[in-house]
Amino acid sequence: MALIVINYFIAKVHELEKIAKELDISIHCRDLAILCRTTTTDIKITLYYGYEVKDMDQKLFDLLYAAVVNRESTYEGVYYTGVKTTKIVCRPTCRAKTPKAMNVTFYSTLEDALQAGFRPCKRCKPEANGALGPDAALAAQVDTIIETQYKDKLTLSQLAALLAISPYHLQRTYKRVRGYSPAEKTELVRLKHAQRFLLESNATIAEIGEAVGYGSPSHFAAWFSNRTGISPTAYRNGQGGGDESDE
């Protein structure tokens, strides 16, 4: 029995060595006991991405790591890059040398990374706040989505899904930065465009309502009147009224 077990592990070690060679990485002896109890597919994922990835969807990890490699700002303020070999946490856009995927762990908050024992990078300063801070960057991403998709149905859950974060984290962070919710931002953007269309186009009230996300003309008229204190027709005819589109 002992000989069978030994032969099994020898075969597994040879398999691991072959996989590691394919991935151009090295394996530490302390990893073998864990890896020898997994399937070939799981071994490849574990070796390449690291153990923490089991708690994260692989496709999401691929997107995040690609953003790190290309230093894209897509996930700036949304995720933080923990480098296991140095125990340093960075922004996705950090200009430092890109770590290997197997040495990376992603955290949705800086606090989680710090609690896990990582230190803020002195180069990209993930803890820094201000106009270019991570929270402000996240708010700017939300604004961009709303500005380009305001005519679509945008719920908090949909916005959060587009940014790969939780609705709670999105709502809390955005409101802290802007002073109002993403839903209120959507209302402001829709109102701004509705007022512009009414004054600068010959589109019908129904067409304008549909253009800003309201399929029902009566619903659009009621919403517009509630926001401005005047009907869309009266606004178009220059009869004044409140203007809540300014931020």
C-alpha positions, 0 to 999 in steps of 0.5 A: 500500500505504501509503495502504491501511495509513493508511486502515486505522488511520484507520478503527480510530481512529474505531472506538476513539473510538466505543467510548471514548465508549460507555464514557465514557473517554479513550484515550492516543495511546500506546495506539492502536498496541496497540489497533488490532491487536485485535478490537472485543471485545478493545478494549472489554475492554482499554479498560474493564478495563486490560491486566493483566486478560488474565491474569485471568478476566473474571468473577473481575475483575467479582466483585473489582471489585464487592467494591471498589465496595461495600467488601465484606470478601469478598476481604479478605486474599485479593486486594489492589487496585492503583491504577495512577494513584496506584501505591497498593495497598489492601485491597478495603474501603478507604474511599478514593474508588473507582478506575475499573475500567480503573485497577485491577490485582488481586494475590493477595499484598501482596508481589506488589503491592509488587514491582510498584512499588505503595505501601501505602495510608496509609488502609487499611494493607494491610500491618498485621497483627493481629486485623483484618489481611488474613491473619486476615480470610482465616482468618475467611472459611475458618472461616465456610465450614467452620461453615456447610458442615461436613456437605459434603465440603470439600477444600482445593481446594474451599475455595480455589475458593470463595475464588478463591485457590490451595490452597497460599496458603490452606493456608499462610496459614490454618495460620500464623494458626490453628496448624492446617490447614483440614482439622483445623478441619473435623474439630473443627467436625464433632466439636463438632456430633456431640457436641452432637447426641448429647447434645441430640437423639434422632436415631439414630447413623446420622442424626447421622453423616450430619448431620456429613458421614459417610454410613456409620454404621460410618465415623462411629463409627470416626472418633468413637471415634478422636477421643474414645476412646469410641463415639458410643453410650457418649458419649451414655450419659454414659460420659465419654471425651476431648473434642477439640472445644475449640479 
